[in-house]
Amino acid sequence: MWRFLALAALVASVTAPPVGAGGSALPTSAFGYAVFGLEEVTIGGGAVVTGNPVGVNVGTLTVRPHARLAAAAAAQIAVGGGVRIGKAYCQSIDGHTSVQCLAVALPLVDPGTLGLVQVLPGAASVDAKRGDTLAPLPPGSYGDATLGGGARLTLTGGVYQFRSLALKPHARLLCQADCTVAVRDAVTVRGGATLGPATKGGAGRVALNLQATGRALDLGPHARLTGVAYAPSGAIRVGGGGRIDGSLVARAIELRPHVRVQGTPTAP
């Protein structure tokens, strides 16, 4: 089970969800969803979200043609042609679909359970040139962190605070043990870059706590995140072909075409 250090104060554990209206069983924590938007979520064409539901606390879920969702919950769901949704919990559903709404109680999650993110970065910058491999970085407060194309930065684990974070194409930010990465400004992850554990299938999940109010996290095409991204005041965009193993929670979320999200079976 994941144990993220700083995020623990913000995230309530998800136990077996209660049975609600219409016999629905939905998570009571935002982190029980694979994708959870406080105001809106857009799922791109051909995208696939499995493991956990997609949810919008108060607002509209838009699902583009040929996307597939294990389950979805929102006040309004708008779907394109060829969309497949295992179960839809909603007040209304529009589009070319035979899916029927099951009853749902809104909001899905008590907003009072979602804390704000406050980051106090340091002054020292972290800069890896193209193709560099930096020495493992201990926990602490840092300024701007920039990883050039194909560069690699390993975090030893614990709590990190940065002013901003930028990964160029195919750069890698890896954690030897579970790490919380809190960022005051935007996080930009270019095509093919990776954030996740240093060893495949091992410890080292990433918890991104994002303070930015605009686009807090921009994952480029075919980028990969293994962990959790939390931006309660900002927006998250995942580029085409991106891969998420974990969960996304933000004010607004957009998945571009052919993104794959595998929701985690338990909360962080």
N, C-alpha and C positions, 0 to 999 in steps of 0.2 A: 504494500500500500504506500502510496506517495505521502511524504511528509515535507511540505514546503514550509520554510521557516517564517518569513515575514508574512506570507499569504495566509498563514493559519489564523491570524487575527481577523481576517476578512471573510473567510470561507467557513461556513458551517458544514459539518459532515453530513453526507447524504446516507440515510438509512433506507430501509425498504419504504418506498413512497406510499402514502395512504391512498385508499380508494376514494375517488372524488365523485362529482356529479357524472351520471351516465356510466358509472362503473369504470371511469378512467383511472389509470395509475400513472401519475406524472411526478417528476422530481419536485421536491420542495426547496431545493437550492439551485441557483443559477448554474452551478458547476456540475449538476447532474445532467445537464444538456450538452450535446456535442457542440452546438452553436446556439448562443443565447444573446438576443439583442434587446436592450431596454426599450427601444423605440421602433426599430425596423431591421429587417433582414432580407437580403436578396440572394437567392441561390441561382448560380449561372447554369446555362444549358449544359446538359450532360453531366453535371456534378453529382457526386454520390456521397451521402452522409449516412453512416451506419453506426450501430452500437448504442447510441443514445439519441433522443429526439432533438429536433430544431424547435426553438421557442422564441416568441416575441412577447415581452411582458405586457405592453399596452401599445398596439399598433398593428402594422400589416406585414405579413410574410409574403414575398413574391418569389415564385418558383418558375424559372424559365423552362422551355421545352426539353423534354427527355431527361430531366433530373430525376434522381431516385432518393427518397428519404425513408428511413425506418419508421419515423413518426414525426408529426408536426403539431404545434400548439400555438394559436394566436387568435386575436379577435377576428381578423379578416385574413383569409388566405386567397391569393390570386395565382392561378396556375396556367401554364402554357400547355400545348399539345404534347401528348405522350408522357406526361409526368406520372410517376408512380409514388404513392405515399402509403405506407403500411397502415397507419391510423391517423386521422386528422381530428384534432380537438379544436373546435372553433365556433364562432357565432355565425359566420357566413363564409362561403367558398365560391369563387367566381372563376369561370374559364371552361375549357373543354375537358371535363372530367366527370366521371361517375362516382367519385369519392363523396361520401356524405359526412357532414359534421357530426361528431360526437360532442355531447355537452361538456363545457369547460367553465371553471370558475376563474375569473380574472381579478386582479393581476395574478400571473402564474407564481410569482415570487414576491414576498414582502420587500419593497425597496429598502426598508430600514435595515435589512440584513446585509446590504452591500455598502461597504465602507468606501470612502474616498482614498485616493492614492496621493501621498505627499512624499516628495523626494528631495533630499539634501545632498546634491552632488559635491564632489571635491574639486580640486584644481588640476591635478595631474592628469594629463591626457594619456590615452593608450593608442598607439599607432603601429599597425603592422603593414609593412610594404607588401607589394604583390609577391605572393609565393612564400612569404616569411612564416616561420613557426616560432611563436613567442614562448618564453618560459611560463609555466603555470602561474596564474595570477591569484593571489590570496584575496579573501574577502576585504571589502573596504569601500570608501567613497572616492570616485574618480570623476574626471571631466568628460570630454568627448572621447568616444572609442570608435576607431575606424579600422576596419580590416580590409586590406586590398584584395584584388582578385586572387583566389586560391589560397589566401593566407589562413592561418590556423591559430586560434587562441583558446587555451584550456583554462577553465576556472576550477579551482580546487574544491569548491563547494561552500555553501553559506550564503550570506547576504551581501549583495553588491548594489551600489548606487552610481548611476552615470548621468551626465548631462544629456548626452545623445548617444545613439548607437547606430552605426552604419556598416553593413556587410556588403562588399562588392561581389560580383558574380563568382560563385563556387567557393566563397569563403566559408569557414566553419568556426562556430562558437560552441565549444563542447564543455560539458560539466563532468568532472570525475565523481562527484557526489551531488545530491540534490542541491540546486542553487536557486535563489530568488534574485532576479535581476530587475531592479527598479530604475526606471528611466524618466527623467523630467520632460524632455522634449521628444521629438519623433524617433521612431525606430524604422530604419529603411533596410530591407533585406533584398538584394538583387537576385536575378535569376540563378537557380541552381544552388544557392547558398543554404546552409544547414545550421539549425540550433537544436541541440539535443545532447544525449549522453555520450560520453567519450568512448564507451564500449557498447556495441549493439546489444540491446536487450538487457543491459545492466542498469545499475543505479545512475543517477545523473540527470533526472528530469529537470526541465527548465520551467520556472514560474516567472513570467514577465508581468510586472506591475507597472502600468503606464499612466502617467499623469496628464499627458497632452490632451487638449480639448478639441483639436482638429483631427487630422488623420494620425492617430497615435502609432499605428503599425501598418506598414506597407510591405507585404511579402510579394516578391516578384515571381514570374513564371517558373514553375517547377522547383520553387524553394520548399524547404521542409522544416516543420517545427514539431518536436516531440515534447509535449508539456502543455502548459496553460498560458493563455494570454488574457490579461484582465485590464480593460480600459473603460472604466465606468463613465467617464466624461468625454470619451473620444470615439473614433471610428477605426475599424480594422478592414483592410482589403487584402484578399488573397488572390494572387495572379493565376492565370490559366495553368492547369496541370499541377498546381501546388498540392502539398500533402500535409495534413495535420493529424497527428496521433495524440489526442488529448481533448482539449476544449477551448473554445473562444467565447469570451464574455465581454460585451462592449455596448456603448450607446447605439451604434449602428454597425452592421457587418455586411460586407459584400463578398461573395465567393464568385470569382470569374469562371468561365466555362471549364468543365472537366476537372475541377478540384475534387479531391477525395479527402473526406474527414472520417476518421475512425474514432468515435467517442470512447472514452475510457469506461470500463465497467463500474468503477467506483470513483468517488470524489477525491480531490487532492487531500 
